[in-house]
Amino acid sequence: MKEALSPYVVSFQTEPYHKGTRHHWMICREQKPDELVSWGHAPTRELAESAAEKELQDLTAGLTQGGQAINNIKPFTHRIADGHY
Protein backbone atom coordinates (compact mmCIF):
# COMPACT_ATOMS: atom_id res chain seq x y z
CA MET A 1 0.00 0.00 0.00
CA LYS A 2 1.30 3.47 -0.88
CA GLU A 3 1.75 5.85 2.06
CA ALA A 4 0.14 9.30 1.76
CA LEU A 5 2.62 12.14 1.35
CA SER A 6 2.66 14.84 3.99
CA PRO A 7 2.12 18.45 2.91
CA TYR A 8 4.73 19.42 5.54
CA VAL A 9 8.52 19.33 5.77
CA VAL A 10 10.25 18.83 9.14
CA SER A 11 13.78 19.95 9.92
CA PHE A 12 15.94 19.72 13.03
CA GLN A 13 18.72 21.91 14.39
CA THR A 14 20.93 21.52 17.46
CA GLU A 15 22.35 24.45 19.40
CA PRO A 16 24.51 24.79 22.51
CA TYR A 17 22.38 25.67 25.52
CA HIS A 18 23.82 26.31 28.98
CA LYS A 19 26.06 23.29 29.63
CA GLY A 20 24.31 20.99 27.14
CA THR A 21 22.40 21.22 23.88
CA ARG A 22 18.86 22.00 22.80
CA HIS A 23 17.24 20.35 19.79
CA HIS A 24 14.87 22.52 17.75
CA TRP A 25 12.33 21.17 15.30
CA MET A 26 10.62 23.25 12.65
CA ILE A 27 7.67 22.41 10.40
CA CYS A 28 7.06 24.23 7.10
CA ARG A 29 4.57 23.66 4.30
CA GLU A 30 6.02 21.68 1.41
CA GLN A 31 4.70 24.28 -1.06
CA LYS A 32 6.10 27.21 0.99
CA PRO A 33 9.30 25.95 2.66
CA ASP A 34 10.32 29.44 3.81
CA GLU A 35 7.08 29.86 5.80
CA LEU A 36 7.29 28.43 9.32
CA VAL A 37 4.11 26.63 10.42
CA SER A 38 5.12 25.24 13.80
CA TRP A 39 8.22 24.85 15.94
CA GLY A 40 9.46 23.74 19.33
CA HIS A 41 12.48 22.41 21.17
CA ALA A 42 13.44 19.58 23.49
CA PRO A 43 16.51 18.52 25.48
CA THR A 44 17.22 15.47 23.26
CA ARG A 45 16.91 14.64 19.57
CA GLU A 46 14.56 11.75 20.37
CA LEU A 47 12.17 14.01 22.30
CA ALA A 48 12.31 16.62 19.53
CA GLU A 49 11.47 13.97 16.92
CA SER A 50 8.59 12.69 19.05
CA ALA A 51 7.18 16.19 19.60
CA ALA A 52 7.49 17.02 15.89
CA GLU A 53 5.69 13.79 14.95
CA LYS A 54 2.84 14.58 17.35
CA GLU A 55 2.58 18.11 15.98
CA LEU A 56 2.51 16.75 12.41
CA GLN A 57 -0.36 14.44 13.35
CA ASP A 58 -2.25 17.34 14.96
CA LEU A 59 -1.66 19.60 11.93
CA THR A 60 -2.77 16.90 9.50
CA ALA A 61 -5.89 16.18 11.56
CA GLY A 62 -6.71 19.89 11.83
CA LEU A 63 -6.39 19.88 15.62
CA THR A 64 -3.96 22.81 15.58
CA GLN A 65 -3.19 25.70 13.27
CA GLY A 66 0.52 25.65 14.17
CA GLY A 67 2.71 28.06 16.10
CA GLN A 68 5.04 27.20 18.94
CA ALA A 69 4.22 23.81 20.39
CA ILE A 70 4.49 23.85 24.16
CA ASN A 71 7.00 21.42 25.58
CA ASN A 72 5.62 19.36 28.49
CA ILE A 73 9.07 18.67 29.91
CA LYS A 74 10.32 21.29 32.33
CA PRO A 75 14.04 21.99 32.12
CA PHE A 76 16.13 21.13 35.15
CA THR A 77 16.64 24.83 35.85
CA HIS A 78 12.90 25.18 36.60
CA ARG A 79 12.47 22.17 38.84
CA ILE A 80 12.20 22.46 42.59
CA ALA A 81 14.39 20.21 44.75
CA ASP A 82 11.49 18.25 46.30
CA GLY A 83 10.31 17.12 42.86
CA HIS A 84 7.29 19.39 42.53
CA TYR A 85 6.98 21.67 39.55
C-alpha positions in Angstrom: 0.0 0.0 0.0 1.3 3.5 -0.9 1.7 5.8 2.1 0.1 9.3 1.8 2.6 12.1 1.3 2.7 14.8 4.0 2.1 18.5 2.9 4.7 19.4 5.5 8.5 19.3 5.8 10.2 18.8 9.1 13.8 20.0 9.9 15.9 19.7 13.0 18.7 21.9 14.4 20.9 21.5 17.5 22.4 24.5 19.4 24.5 24.8 22.5 22.4 25.7 25.5 23.8 26.3 29.0 26.1 23.3 29.6 24.3 21.0 27.1 22.4 21.2 23.9 18.9 22.0 22.8 17.2 20.3 19.8 14.9 22.5 17.8 12.3 21.2 15.3 10.6 23.3 12.7 7.7 22.4 10.4 7.1 24.2 7.1 4.6 23.7 4.3 6.0 21.7 1.4 4.7 24.3 -1.1 6.1 27.2 1.0 9.3 25.9 2.7 10.3 29.4 3.8 7.1 29.9 5.8 7.3 28.4 9.3 4.1 26.6 10.4 5.1 25.2 13.8 8.2 24.9 15.9 9.5 23.7 19.3 12.5 22.4 21.2 13.4 19.6 23.5 16.5 18.5 25.5 17.2 15.5 23.3 16.9 14.6 19.6 14.6 11.7 20.4 12.2 14.0 22.3 12.3 16.6 19.5 11.5 14.0 16.9 8.6 12.7 19.0 7.2 16.2 19.6 7.5 17.0 15.9 5.7 13.8 15.0 2.8 14.6 17.4 2.6 18.1 16.0 2.5 16.8 12.4 -0.4 14.4 13.4 -2.2 17.3 15.0 -1.7 19.6 11.9 -2.8 16.9 9.5 -5.9 16.2 11.6 -6.7 19.9 11.8 -6.4 19.9 15.6 -4.0 22.8 15.6 -3.2 25.7 13.3 0.5 25.7 14.2 2.7 28.1 16.1 5.0 27.2 18.9 4.2 23.8 20.4 4.5 23.9 24.2 7.0 21.4 25.6 5.6 19.4 28.5 9.1 18.7 29.9 10.3 21.3 32.3 14.0 22.0 32.1 16.1 21.1 35.1 16.6 24.8 35.8 12.9 25.2 36.6 12.5 22.2 38.8 12.2 22.5 42.6 14.4 20.2 44.7 11.5 18.3 46.3 10.3 17.1 42.9 7.3 19.4 42.5 7.0 21.7 39.6 
